[in-house]
Amino acid sequence: MDIELDWNRYYPFNSHFTHIAILTGLDIEEIEKVSPKKDCWGGQSFVNVFRELGFNCNNRWVKFDPNTDLPCLIRFKSNVIKEPYWYLHVYYKNIVYMGNSRLPFDQWIENNSNYRITSMLQVWI
C-alpha cells in the first residue's frame, strides 16, 4: 500500500484533530463530530474516533516498529521529566509528521533525544 499523507494540516486549538486529519485526510468538522469533548484524551479515545470515522486500527497501542508499512500515530514521552502524560506525532515510511512540518525519522530522533517512543497505533482503511 502506498499512500500520500496530507501533512500540511494544522488546527491550533486541538492537536488531536491535526493528527487524525493528517492520517485520514478528513476535515475538522467530520472529526469533531465523533470526538470526545474533553481536551485530554486517553489512548482508547483515538481507537474509538478512528473506528467511528470508518477506519481500521489496532485494538490497542502496540510496541513501535519503525519498519511498519502502515501509517500510524506514535506515542512518546520525556526521558528527562517524570510526566503523567504523553505526546503524539504521525509516522509513515520513515517520516515523522508534526502538523505543518515533517522530518525524516533519524533526524527527528536526533533532535528529540530526550524523548522515547513508547508505542504506536496503526491506521488503515
C-alpha positions in Angstrom: 0.0 0.0 0.0 1.4 3.4 -1.0 -0.5 6.5 0.1 0.4 10.1 0.4 -0.5 11.9 3.7 -1.9 15.4 3.7 0.8 16.6 6.1 0.3 20.4 5.8 -2.6 20.4 8.2 -2.7 22.3 11.5 -5.6 23.0 13.8 -4.3 25.3 16.6 -7.0 24.5 19.1 -6.8 20.8 19.1 -3.6 18.8 18.2 -5.6 15.5 18.3 -7.7 16.8 15.3 -4.4 17.7 13.5 -3.0 14.1 13.8 -6.3 12.5 12.8 -6.7 14.8 9.8 -3.2 14.0 8.6 -3.8 10.3 8.8 -7.3 10.3 7.3 -7.5 13.4 5.1 -10.8 14.3 6.7 -12.0 17.8 7.6 -12.0 19.0 11.2 -15.8 19.2 11.2 -16.1 15.4 10.4 -13.5 14.6 13.1 -15.1 16.9 15.7 -18.5 15.3 15.3 -17.2 11.9 16.6 -14.6 13.1 19.1 -14.7 13.3 22.8 -15.5 16.8 24.1 -12.6 16.9 26.6 -9.0 18.0 25.7 -7.1 15.2 27.5 -7.7 12.0 25.5 -6.7 8.5 26.7 -5.2 6.1 24.2 -8.6 4.3 23.7 -10.2 7.6 22.6 -8.1 7.5 19.4 -9.2 3.9 18.7 -12.8 4.9 19.1 -12.6 8.0 16.9 -10.8 6.2 14.1 -13.4 3.5 14.1 -16.3 6.0 14.2 -14.8 7.6 11.2 -14.8 4.3 9.3 -11.1 3.5 9.6 -9.5 0.3 11.0 -6.8 0.4 13.7 -5.2 -1.8 16.2 -7.4 -2.7 19.2 -4.8 -1.1 21.4 -1.5 0.8 21.2 1.4 -1.7 20.4 5.2 -1.6 20.6 6.6 0.8 18.0 8.1 -0.8 14.9 9.9 1.7 12.6 9.5 -0.8 9.7 5.7 -0.8 9.8 4.2 -0.4 6.3 1.0 1.3 7.7 0.6 4.9 8.7 0.4 5.3 12.5 0.4 7.6 15.4 3.5 7.3 17.6 3.3 8.0 21.3 6.3 9.3 23.1 7.2 10.7 26.5 10.1 12.6 28.1 13.1 10.8 29.4 14.1 13.9 31.5 10.9 14.8 33.4 8.5 12.4 35.1 5.3 13.4 33.4 1.9 11.8 33.7 1.1 12.3 30.0 2.5 11.6 26.5 2.8 13.3 23.2 1.8 12.3 19.6 3.0 12.6 16.1 2.1 10.8 12.8 4.7 8.4 11.4 4.7 6.8 7.9 7.6 5.4 5.8 10.4 6.9 8.0 8.9 10.3 8.1 7.5 12.0 11.3 4.7 14.4 10.6 4.2 17.2 13.1 1.2 19.3 12.0 2.6 21.7 9.3 6.1 20.2 9.2 7.8 16.9 8.8 11.2 15.3 9.4 13.0 12.1 8.4 12.8 9.7 11.4 16.5 9.6 12.0 16.6 13.4 12.2 13.6 13.5 14.5 15.3 11.0 16.8 18.4 13.1 16.8 16.5 16.3 17.5 14.4 14.7 20.2 16.9 12.6 22.1 15.2 13.5 25.4 12.1 11.6 24.3 11.4 7.9 23.9 8.8 6.4 21.7 6.6 4.1 23.7 4.0 2.8 21.3 2.1 3.2 18.0 -1.5 2.9 16.8 -1.6 1.8 13.1 -4.5 3.1 11.0 -5.8 1.8 7.6 -8.9 1.8 5.5 
